[in-house]
């Protein structure tokens, strides 16, 4: 076997912009669970704490299985996790200046979590930090799947309106992992920008950094940020810059030109179509022979090289000691 290809498809429905919706439901409390799915050469574990991906195990070029997802052995460890390993994050996963926004003539103040800004992951106690309902599990089928659901209450982290969010993970025997995230507001509009926040290392979760892996991004532009990592509202071309991954390139080849590494949103080529899936990225690991192809129906993808990971005790007591041990 020369290489093994994993196809990751991210489908988001109502997860960018503003969404509207139907009737409210009471908030319920659920137990933390771990669900394992298997089909063909691929297996994966998920937990309803944060609707998180705990592991994805696929063979390397020699047929030896390995886990290519960073994370923890126990779901309890995710409760104190500050890296957001494998979580679904939101309501708004990225940054909002000053933690304020206006909607329909009303200004909303969110709970700031860094330098006065609503910065990253939807804030503390958001989607990544709650126990979701396990709505449905299918195991003894060719395409095993799990469906998680969470009802976000009105005012959670300062966001208006109740929102019902679902995340469905499906494995397919052709080494395909499909992720579908849906969001529906209940009584009033609210901003949504969900992210599936898994850290990937195609060499295995405990194999060191990903600087020798090769990346191609199907994106001609980035959305530049200021010194607080807030988007400026402009678009800049990547061609000829250190952000240029239009052709497959070793991730570490120009990473030293950035303090700490890459952490930037790329604008995916193609029409902004909620139905059509677009080629987004291809990552190759020469050592293991694994290849991951990412497709999405969304206009942007965040490329992050695990810049702030340091001394995190992961699976099997493995310490993630160095920066840039993964790509998210």
N, C-alpha and C positions, 0 to 999 in steps of 0.2 A: 504494500500500500504506500504510494508516494505521498499522498496528502489526504486529509480528511476535512471536509467542508461543512461548517455549521452555518445555516442560514437563519438570521434573526430578523423577524418582521415585527415592526412596531406600528400598530394601528391605533390612532387616537381619534375619538369621536367627541366633539364638543369640548375639547381640552385646550383650545387656544381661543382667546377673545372672550366673549360674554355668552352665557347660556341661560336659558329660561326653562320653566317647567310646571309640574302638576301638583300632587297632594303631599302633605307632610306625614311622616311616621314617627313613632316614639323611638327614642334612643335606647338601644339594648346593650347588654354586656355579654361578652363571649369569652370562652376559654382559649388560651394559646394552643395552637395545633401545628404539627408538621405533616405535610403531605408529600409523599414520594411518588413520582410518575416514572414509568419506564416504557420504552418502545424501541425496537431495533437496537442500534449501538449507542443510544443516548438515554440517560436517566437524569433526573433533576429532583431537588427537594425545594419545597416552598413552605413558608410559614405565614399564618394570617396576622402575625405581628408586623405591621407596616406593609402587608401584602408583598412580602419580600422573597427574592430569589436567594436561597441558601447555597445551592450548588448546581452545577451542570457538569456531568461527567461524560466525556467522549474519548474514544481511543486516539492515540497519536499515530504517526506514520508506520510504527512497528506493531500496531494493534494493542498497545498497552493503554488501559483506561486511565484518565486523569481528570481532576477537578479543575476547571478553568475559571472559577468564580471565587473572589476573595470574600471572606465572611467568617462565621463562627460555627462551632460544632453544635451549640445549644441555642434554641430560640430565646432563652433567658438573657443571653449575652447581648441580644439586639436591643433590650430595654435600656441599657446604659451606653449604647453605641453613639459616638459623636461623628462617625464617618459616613453614616447613612448607607452602609453596605447593603446593596440589593433592594433597598426600599423603593416604594412609590412615594414621591414627594410632591407637595403642593399644599394649598390650592395654587399658589403661584410659586414655582420652584426657583425662579431666579430673583433678581434684585429690583426693589422699588425704592426710588429715592425718597428719603425722609419718612418712609413708611406711610405715605399718603397717596390717595388717588381720588378722583372725582368721577361720579357716575350718576347720570340723570340729574345733574345739578346739585348733588349732595357730595360733600367731602367726607371721606372715611379715613380714620387714623388706625393703622395696624399696629400690632405689637412689634416694635423694633428689636432686632437681635444682633446688630453690629453697627457701631458708629452712628446710631440714630436712624439707620436705614432698615427697611424690611429686607434682610439680606439672606437669601438662600433657603431652600427647603421648605418654604411655607411657614417658617417660624416654629418655635418649640411647641410640642404637644399637637402638632398637625398630623397629616395623613401617615407619615412615617412612624409616628409615636403612639399609635392606637391599635387596638385589636379589632380586626375586620371580621365580618361574618363569613364563614365558609358556606357559600350558597349551594355549590354543586361540585361533586368530584366524580370523574369517570376514569376508571383504571383499566378494566379488562376489555379494552378496545384498541384498535390500531392507532388512534389519535387520542391518547389520554389527556385529560384536561382538568383544571381546577378553576373555579370562579369565586372571587372574593368580592364582598360588598361592604361599603361603609357609608353611613348617613352622617354627613358633616353638619352640625347644628348652626343655626343662625348666630352670627357673632363670633364664631370660632376664629381666634387670632385676629379679630377685628373685621373679618370679611362679612359682608351682608348676605342674608338669606341662607336657607338650608340647601344642601347639595347632596345628591345621591351619586356616589362614585362606584364603579365596578371595574375590576381588573380580571381578565381571563388569560391564563397561561395554557398553551396547547403544545404538546410534543408530537412530532411526526417521525415515522421511521426513516425518513430521508435526512435525518439530522437537522430538522427544522424546529426552531422554537418561535412560536407566534405569541405576541403580547398585544392584547386589545384593551385599551383603557377608554371608558366612557364616563361622561359626567352630565348630570341633568339637574338644573336648579329647580327648586320646588315652587316658590312663590314670587321670587324677584331675581333680576339678573345679577350676576356676580362675575368677576374675572377668574379665569381658569387657565393654568399653564402647567400641566402635569409632566413629570419626568420619571422614567424608570431608571433607577440610579445604581445599577449593578457595575461593579469594578471587574474588568476582565483581564486575565493573563493567560494567553493561549499556550504558554509553556507549562502550565500548572500553577495553582495558587501559591505554591511554596518554592517556585523556581527562580526567584530574584526579580530584577527589573524587566521592563518591556522595551528598553531602549533599542534593542536589536530587531524588534518586530517591525514589519513594513506596513505602511498605511497609505491608502488612497481614499481621498474624500472627493465626492462628486459635488463640489461647491466652488464657485468662482469668487465668492465674496464672504467677508466676515462682518459682524456688527461690532465695531470697535467700542472700547469702554474707557472711562476716565480713571483717575487714580483711586477711586473707591469701587471700581469694577461695575459702575453703572453704565449701561449702554448710552452712547451719545446721540443715538437716533440716525446716525449716518451709516452708509455702507461703503466698504473699501475693498478693492480687488486684491486677491491673494497672489496673482501671477507674479513671479519673480521675487517674492518676499519669503521670509522664513515660515510664513503660514501656508505656503504653497504645497499642497498634497494632491494636485490635479493628476500627477503621475505618481505611481507607487514609489514611496521613499522611506528610508529607515527613520523611525521616529526620533532616534537620538542624534541624527546627523546635524541638526541645527538647533537643538533644544537649548544649548548653552547661551543662545542669543536672547533668551527670556529668563528673567529672574524667577527661579523656581520651576519653570516649565510652562506647558500649554494649559490655558483655561479660557476658551473663547468660543463663541457661537458662530457656526458656519451656516450660510444660506444655501440650502440644497437646491440644485438645479432642477428645473422643470416647473410645470404649472402648479399653483396652489389649489390642489384638487383633493377634497376629503375622501374620495373614493380611490383614486389611482395611487398605487404604491410606486415609489421612486427609488432608484439605486442611491444609496446614501454613503456607504463606506465599505471598503474591503481591508481586512487586517490579516496579515500572514506572519506566521512564526516559523522561520527556517529550521529551528532546532527540532520542534515537534512535528512539523509538517502540517499543522492545523491551519485552517483558513476560516475566517468568519466573514460572511457577507451580510451587511445590514441594509434592509429596505424600510421605508417609512412613508406615510402619507402626509407628513408634516413639513413646514417650510424651513425648519432649522434643526441643527444638532449641535450639542455642546461637546467639544473635545477637551477632555481634562485628563492630565497625566498623573493624577494622584499626588499632587505636589505637597500636600500637607500631611501625608501619611508618615508617621514616625513612631516607632516603638508601640505598635498596635499588636496585641497578642491575638492572633487569628486561630484558624483551625489547627488541631494537633499541636497546640502550643507554639506554632510557628510565629516568630516575631517579624512583623513588617517593619524593618529598621530604617530602610532607606526611602528617600523620596522617589517618586516616579516608578513605583512597583507595579502599577496597573494603569489601564486606560478605561475611562468611564464615558 
